[in-house]
Each structure stands twice: as structure tokens, then as C-alpha cells.
Amino acid sequence: MYGQHSHYGHPSHAGTPYQTPFILNPATNQYEDPDNSFMGKDLEYFSEAGFDMSKIHLRRNAAPAQLYEDAVRNEGAIISSSGALINFSGKKTGRSPKDKRIVYEETSKDEIWWGPVNIKMDEHTFEINRERAIDYLNTRELVYIFDGYAGWDPKYRIKVRVICARAYHALFMNNMLIRPTEAELQNFGEPDFIIYNAGQFPANRFTAGMTSTTSVEINFKRMEMVILGTEYAGEMKKGVFSVMHYLMPVKFGQLSLHSSANYGPKNDDVTLFFGLSGTGKTTLSADPNRELIGDDEHVWSDDGVFNIEGGCYAKCINLSAEKEPEIHAAIRFGAILENVVYNPINRIPDYDDVGITENTRCAYPIEFIPNARIPCLVQKQPKNIIMLTCDAFGVLPPVSKLTPEQASYHFLAGYTSKTPGTEDGVLEPIPTFSTCYSAPFIVLHPSRYATMLADRMRTSNVDCWLINTGWVGGKFGSGSRCPLRFTRAIVDAIHNGTLGALPASEYETFETFGLNIPTRVDNVPAEVLSPRRAWKDQDAFAKELRKLATMFKRAFTVFEKDVSEEVKMAGPRI
């Protein structure tokens, strides 16, 4: 049928492929699709929400092949040589944290950690923006709906409805949410959370509380999200996480976490990995001897650990089959490559080209990873927690065992460092403190999550390890990055139990930070394990040690009044 409509071509995008093209509105009969139509109460819902059902055609949970066709015809998308869909998010190629708002209303206002991460918006402004989004969607002939779930445990999952005007966005959420079966879709009922994505249309910056033409806002009373002025798909993913980050602790008493997780069938054990960008969280949790529960968002419940998402959103910069074979192999039909430059002749992606953005991404269903655990949950409490940091000052040990109080401290601190060369003007290592390893997505006060983490660690007798994947023997420029084979050997020793079984006599206390360092780990040189012994220049080591400790103390002052004396004392002492 679609071949007969060749006159609905789109302008050439060879010169600027990342510019969002005008979305065409072909004749409605081109989109007749009775299988995806809503019936009865569902249609009433859309009418009551303000949708003009006489003008728009709703396409619900469309098949990936159908979304490919629409994205290629209407959005300037390209099919890559491996079968993935290459699409472009327009002007915004990353999240817009300064434009994120949470509605200040009576049901949630006393729970939210208000400030630069969670900026207040009044209810009236939300209503204006919501209406603006629906008005824009009403101008589209074709509106996509995706109904899916967040949370693999049926006891805690929520029903999410995404309403958008781009096939790219519909396919993205098809990959990132948990896809319902046909029977589940037929009986889906009322959604618990709705995303109105009108990202092609700007917000009115003169509306009260607006600071730009971009607005990403969540209303916990209405359980709705509105997106205006950005087509970056990651906003939807993180919007769902923000809702789960609120609902799980507040409504269900469960702990939501920005972490990866895997499961070892041999020893029947679960490990949680925390870490900011560049620390090795994705690389180390992808272990051929263990099953991947998920790579980014989880809930530690009373029953065990479950993934929030149905897919993965991997970084593509410098991606290769040699370095990350599983991710590379997942980029096939059904996956989306976002803002990736490609060869116009053979459609082969160039993962080293950052001409559009360094934040190139791929979104694919988790089933595309061969050793993924499906369903993505384990009815088992974690045995180990691994907190990852990339210390470019070369001070922190490659591995140390944390007490519950130290775990709370380092979880709240969320330390890693940027290295020279990662950004223009970075000449010295720069510390980054991202509380709970997820500062941009925190909804409640960080101490709420830290207290729940410490309580669950004590109850389940969980071992917690701080692993430095950064520099040893000197800081950036004089030392060297800890070899991946040593870090993998440390993680293997945690998983096979040899590290946890070491007697106290085989640990030594690391000065200033008070960390417990093992004196031996299989397949790791002993001199690497102790930072002081690894440094040749002892005066330089002492200087960097004091410098980093001072940075920790300064960063932690914001939390001191909200934590116990024991947690406060678990940090470095100068």
C-alpha cells in the first residue's frame, strides 16, 4: 500500500541530517489500521483529554516494522547497514536539566527535595503547557500511543501510556518500557502514568515560571508528564525513572536505585553496581558468567531485585565489536541509533564521529543481550553491592570493603572525577559528586534513599565494596589507569567469595579515609592494592590524599545535618 504514495517524499537531509524535518500529514486513509484502534472507554478517555478524534488517527503499540516505515517516510530516518533505525533528535541531543520542573501540589510537596534538581512549577502553568501539548498533537494526522509497563515485578509495576507524534519516540519507548503481551494490551485499562510528548513544539517562554522554550515537567497528583521544546528521547526514559524514584519509596516502601544488576546462577547471588558515567558500570555488569538483570534502573524490594526497564540505552561513542561485542551485536533490526553519523553510501554507522554530539546512543530491547535474565527479576536479596569510582587523583585503593556507615557516606557522596581532555579547558582532574550516583534524577531527599540502603544492607547482611577503576601509582598524567584485567579479577574475587572470606588480619586500614583494603587478591599484584605503596613520590601522594579528602569534606557538608553521627564520621578525617 505504502509504495503507491511516493509523492509523499521528504526533503533531502544529506547536508544536515540531524535537523528535524517537517513532519508530513498524508491523507488519513493511508494510515487506516483497525487492529490498533481503541474502543469504547479508551476512546472516551482521549476525547475527554482534549483530543479531536474526528481529525487524528491513533496508532497504538505499532509493530517496529510499521514504525520504521513511518520514520523513514515522514522523519528523514535512515536504516543502517545492520538493520537499526538511525534517527535524529534535532537541536537537543541530551537532557535539559535546567528545564525540568515538578509541580508543587499538596499530595507530594512535603516529599520532594526542592532545589536546583527539582524546580517548582505551579499547577496553573502545568495546565497551560499540558493544553499546549494536546493542541499540538491535535494538529497531527497521526498520533502514536505506546502502552507498556515500568517494573518487571507485577506486584510493583506501573502502567505507562506514551502519547507522541514521532515514530522514533514510539519505537524508543517500545524498546525502553516492558512490552505487554496481546492479552495484557487488551486488558490494559487506565494507565497509572501518562507522557504527553509534543517535543517538536516549543513551550511559551513568557508563561509564568518558564525560562526557555523547553519544558519537561511532572505532576505527581495527576501522574502526568508533559514535554515541549525537546525531541531528545531520553527525557521520556528518565521521566519514568523519576516517577518510580518517587512512587517506590513513598507509596510502596521499596528502594529505587540508579544501578546495574546481575545474577550468578552458580552461587545463586545478586550484585548491584553503582557508578557514574565512565566508571565501568555497564562494562563490569556485563559478565559472560552471569545473567544481566538490567543496566541502569532497578528496585531493591522486600522480595528481591527487579529491573524497571524493558530495554537498554547504551552510549555509542567509540563503540566497537572488539570492546563491547554484546552491545555492538544488539544494534540490529528493532534498535534505534540516536544522532549517530553514518556513511551515506553504505549506511555503516561511524561511532567515532562526534560531529552531531558526543552523546550518541542506541536503544534496544533487553532481549537483544544474549545473557539477559528474562523476566528481569530475581526473588533474592543482593549479596554484594559494588560502588564504582574513577579517581583521577590516584588516591583511592582499587578495592576496599565498606562498613554500612561508610556505604551510606559514599552513596550520598557519589564521587568520581572528570579527566583532562574530556571537556574543553579541563587541565586538572575535576571531582564530581553526584549524590546517590544519580543527582539529576533524585526526587526525594538523598538521605531517604541512603537510610533505606543502609537498613536493607544490615537486614540482608550485604557486603559493600568501593572499587576504583581510575588511576594507580600517581594521578592522571603521572600514574596509569588501573588495568581492566585487574578490576575484573577483583570483581571475580567478590563473586566467588574469596575476597569476602578473607580474615580481618588480611585487611589493612587506609589512612585518612579509614577504608579496609585487602592485602591480597588473586591475579592482582599486591603493590597495586595499596595506593601509598603504588606511588613512587610519597610527598606528592600525601598532597593529593589531603586534597581529595578536603574535597569530600566540602561536598558532604550539605548532608551533615540529615545523617547520623556514625555516617558523618565514616568519611575522611583530616
LINKADA-V10994 format. One record per backbone hydrogen bond with DSSP energy under -1.0 kcal/mol. CO is the residue of the C=O (numbers start at 0). NH is the residue of the N-H. If there is no record, write none. Layout:
# LINKADA-V10994
co=CO nh=NH
co=CO nh=NH
This chain:
# LINKADA-V10994
co=0 nh=3
co=1 nh=4
co=4 nh=7
co=15 nh=18
co=26 nh=29
co=27 nh=30
co=32 nh=35
co=33 nh=36
co=38 nh=41
co=39 nh=43
co=40 nh=44
co=41 nh=45
co=42 nh=46
co=43 nh=47
co=44 nh=48
co=45 nh=50
co=46 nh=49
co=50 nh=52
co=51 nh=54
co=51 nh=55
co=56 nh=142
co=58 nh=144
co=62 nh=66
co=63 nh=67
co=64 nh=68
co=65 nh=69
co=66 nh=70
co=67 nh=71
co=68 nh=72
co=69 nh=73
co=70 nh=74
co=70 nh=76
co=77 nh=85
co=79 nh=82
co=83 nh=79
co=84 nh=336
co=85 nh=77
co=86 nh=338
co=95 nh=98
co=96 nh=99
co=98 nh=215
co=100 nh=217
co=101 nh=120
co=104 nh=107
co=104 nh=108
co=107 nh=110
co=107 nh=111
co=111 nh=113
co=117 nh=114
co=118 nh=101
co=120 nh=103
co=121 nh=125
co=122 nh=126
co=123 nh=127
co=124 nh=128
co=125 nh=129
co=126 nh=130
co=127 nh=131
co=128 nh=132
co=129 nh=133
co=130 nh=134
co=131 nh=135
co=132 nh=136
co=133 nh=137
co=135 nh=138
co=136 nh=139
co=140 nh=56
co=142 nh=58
co=143 nh=163
co=144 nh=60
co=145 nh=161
co=147 nh=159
co=148 nh=177
co=149 nh=157
co=152 nh=155
co=152 nh=156
co=157 nh=149
co=158 nh=191
co=158 nh=192
co=159 nh=147
co=160 nh=194
co=161 nh=145
co=162 nh=196
co=163 nh=143
co=165 nh=169
co=166 nh=170
co=167 nh=171
co=168 nh=172
co=169 nh=173
co=170 nh=174
co=171 nh=175
co=172 nh=176
co=175 nh=309
co=177 nh=148
co=180 nh=184
co=181 nh=185
co=182 nh=186
co=184 nh=187
co=192 nh=160
co=193 nh=224
co=194 nh=162
co=195 nh=226
co=197 nh=200
co=200 nh=228
co=203 nh=206
co=206 nh=209
co=212 nh=202
co=214 nh=227
co=215 nh=100
co=216 nh=225
co=217 nh=102
co=218 nh=222
co=218 nh=223
co=222 nh=193
co=223 nh=218
co=224 nh=195
co=225 nh=216
co=226 nh=197
co=227 nh=214
co=231 nh=234
co=232 nh=235
co=232 nh=236
co=233 nh=237
co=234 nh=238
co=235 nh=239
co=236 nh=240
co=237 nh=241
co=238 nh=242
co=239 nh=243
co=240 nh=244
co=241 nh=245
co=242 nh=246
co=243 nh=247
co=245 nh=249
co=246 nh=250
co=246 nh=251
co=247 nh=253
co=254 nh=299
co=256 nh=258
co=256 nh=297
co=259 nh=272
co=260 nh=292
co=260 nh=293
co=261 nh=270
co=262 nh=290
co=263 nh=267
co=263 nh=268
co=268 nh=263
co=269 nh=382
co=269 nh=383
co=270 nh=261
co=271 nh=385
co=272 nh=259
co=273 nh=387
co=275 nh=278
co=279 nh=283
co=280 nh=284
co=281 nh=285
co=284 nh=286
co=286 nh=289
co=290 nh=262
co=291 nh=372
co=293 nh=260
co=296 nh=307
co=297 nh=256
co=298 nh=305
co=299 nh=254
co=303 nh=300
co=304 nh=377
co=305 nh=298
co=306 nh=151
co=307 nh=150
co=309 nh=365
co=311 nh=363
co=313 nh=361
co=315 nh=318
co=319 nh=323
co=323 nh=327
co=324 nh=328
co=325 nh=329
co=329 nh=331
co=331 nh=334
co=334 nh=84
co=335 nh=362
co=336 nh=86
co=337 nh=360
co=340 nh=349
co=342 nh=346
co=346 nh=80
co=347 nh=342
co=349 nh=352
co=350 nh=317
co=357 nh=359
co=359 nh=315
co=360 nh=337
co=361 nh=313
co=362 nh=335
co=363 nh=311
co=364 nh=367
co=365 nh=368
co=368 nh=371
co=370 nh=291
co=374 nh=376
co=375 nh=306
co=377 nh=304
co=377 nh=379
co=382 nh=462
co=383 nh=271
co=384 nh=464
co=385 nh=273
co=386 nh=466
co=388 nh=468
co=389 nh=416
co=390 nh=393
co=390 nh=470
co=391 nh=475
co=399 nh=465
co=400 nh=515
co=402 nh=406
co=403 nh=407
co=404 nh=408
co=405 nh=409
co=406 nh=410
co=407 nh=411
co=408 nh=412
co=409 nh=413
co=410 nh=435
co=413 nh=433
co=415 nh=431
co=417 nh=429
co=418 nh=421
co=422 nh=425
co=429 nh=417
co=431 nh=415
co=433 nh=436
co=434 nh=437
co=437 nh=440
co=438 nh=441
co=442 nh=112
co=444 nh=447
co=445 nh=449
co=446 nh=450
co=447 nh=451
co=448 nh=452
co=449 nh=453
co=450 nh=454
co=451 nh=455
co=452 nh=456
co=453 nh=457
co=454 nh=458
co=455 nh=459
co=456 nh=461
co=462 nh=384
co=463 nh=401
co=464 nh=386
co=465 nh=399
co=466 nh=388
co=469 nh=481
co=471 nh=479
co=474 nh=477
co=474 nh=478
co=479 nh=471
co=482 nh=485
co=482 nh=486
co=483 nh=487
co=484 nh=488
co=485 nh=489
co=486 nh=490
co=487 nh=491
co=488 nh=492
co=489 nh=493
co=490 nh=494
co=491 nh=495
co=492 nh=498
co=496 nh=500
co=498 nh=501
co=502 nh=505
co=503 nh=506
co=505 nh=518
co=507 nh=516
co=509 nh=513
co=510 nh=512
co=511 nh=572
co=514 nh=509
co=515 nh=400
co=516 nh=507
co=520 nh=523
co=524 nh=527
co=529 nh=533
co=530 nh=534
co=536 nh=540
co=537 nh=541
co=538 nh=542
co=539 nh=543
co=540 nh=544
co=541 nh=545
co=542 nh=546
co=543 nh=547
co=544 nh=548
co=545 nh=549
co=546 nh=550
co=547 nh=551
co=548 nh=552
co=549 nh=553
co=550 nh=554
co=551 nh=555
co=555 nh=558
co=558 nh=561
co=563 nh=567
co=564 nh=568
co=566 nh=569
